[in-house]
Structures are given as C-alpha cells and as structure tokens.
Amino acid sequence: MRDVHLSISIVVYDLDEPVLKQCLQSLETAITKCMLSKRLSSWSLTIIDNGRNGESLNRFDSANIHIIENPQNIGYGAAHNQVMMSQESNFHLILNPDVVLAPDYFFQTIGLMASNTDVVLAGPKGNTAFGTNAHLCKRYPSLLVLFIRGLGQDWISILFSKQISRYEYHDLPDSGVSDVELLSGCCMFARTQTLKDVGGFDDSLFLYFEDFDLSLRMQKAGRVVFFPASNIVHFGGNSAKKGIHHIKLFVLSAFRFFQKHGWKIA
C-alpha cells in the first residue's frame, strides 16, 4: 500500500482531562497497530480549544499533537474547519474527546477506504459507556422524532417506538458495509480532499446538526457508510439533558438545518 497520511482533529470546550487522556491513549494504540501493519505511514493530531483550558490542555502537546487556542468559542464545526480545510492528508478523522477507539479501528477503517474508493465518509459501530448500542447512524429526522427524543420520557418513546427505531437505524446489520443517510459527528472518517471539496462543516450551525448537514453534502460526492467492523465507545450524548442553553442551541440549529434541507413533520 502506498504512503497513507492521516490527520485528526478534536474540539474541546469543557475539558475532562481523564476522559481526554483515555481518548488519546486509544488513539495511540490504534495508530501504532495500523502503522505496524503498513496501512498507515504518518499521522498528526490537532486539538482545538474552544473553552480557554490553557495549561490543562497544553500538557497534551507533543511531537504529533498540536494545540490551537481560540480566544472564544467559535462553534464545533468552525473549529474543525480550522484544521481539516488546510490538510494535505489522505484521510481525516473528526473525533470527539469523549470517544475511545478500538485497537483495530484504523486498521479496519483504512482497509475499508482502500478497498472501496467510492466511500467518502465512514462511521463506526458505537457503544455507550453501559455497553449498549449507541445507534450513531440516523435517517433524516422528523420534527416528531426530535420532539419525542427531546422529551426524554420512556413512556412516550415506547409509544412511538416504531418511529424511533426507524430513525435510529435499528435495522442495520452488524456486518458488512451499509449505506446510510446520516452519521454522528463524534467519529467521522473521511477522505480529506472530499471534505475540502464540499467546504467542510457549515459554520452557521454553531452546535448540533452540523454532522447531519455534512453527511448529506458528502453523499453528493460518494458513499456515506456504516462500517460495524470498526468500533468505538462514546461517552457523550443526551443533548436534551444538558441544560437550557444547549436546548436553545439545539432548536436554533434544527431550524437552520430544516430550512436548508427541507422540513419533515412526521
């Protein structure tokens, strides 16, 4: 296999040092395994600080890790764009700081991209911290589904279980490669040039729905797929339980997303 160069970007706001450390340790393990297999030649990681974490974050600086300190929170997508739009790598990984990669994540995912040149964006199978399926892939959302999920009430989720199951792709197989509509921004593995060709994230989506928007635009350039042979653990989620400020950001981004791509009621 020819030389393969990988770039990675992680955006940090509220720094959780132990969780980030676990994330970076999993990165190092997965990268080492992939480089030993000769599927990866070189890599670089940029951590973008949107939360003025200062010295706490700088201790992670190293030969392969670069820190960008923004004077203010410029938004999730805009921060990733600071890095990925200038990369000359073959592949770029968009990663959350609360994700732990399986040791063979890069070995599996780079192998997928090498064998399927029409795939431009790939998402892994994700588990929650409790070991349950995180259902990271989604179908195009409706206002009804978003409202039900936002309420966070078990009884109403059971009542509309059919709609929720369809939205969360409960019918996805646990093997092979499946074309999907939307991927979670917590872990998106992309062809760097395609990311640049579509313009990266939409900066107007400050937080939430920027991953859905990117997925839809990447589909115009190639296949967006779910690849369960690559695995992660995602410790985040539950946006509706993060307080009124996050709920406001969620609603605003939802409005902009639907205005851009079309409204779906139910």
Secondary structure, DSSP 8 states (H G I E B T S, - for coil): ----EEEEEEEESS--HHHHHHHHHHHHHHHHHHHHTTS--EEEEEEEESS--THHHHTT--SSEEEEE-SS---HHHHHHHHHTT---SEEEEE-TTEEE-TTHHHHHHHHHHH-TTEEEEEEEEE-TTSSB----B----HHHHHHHHHT-HHHHHHTHHHHHHHTTTT--SSS-EE-SB--TTEEEEEHHHHHHHTSS-TT--SSSHHHHHHHHHTTTSEEEEEEEEEEEE----GGGS-HHHHHHHHHHHHHHHHHH-----
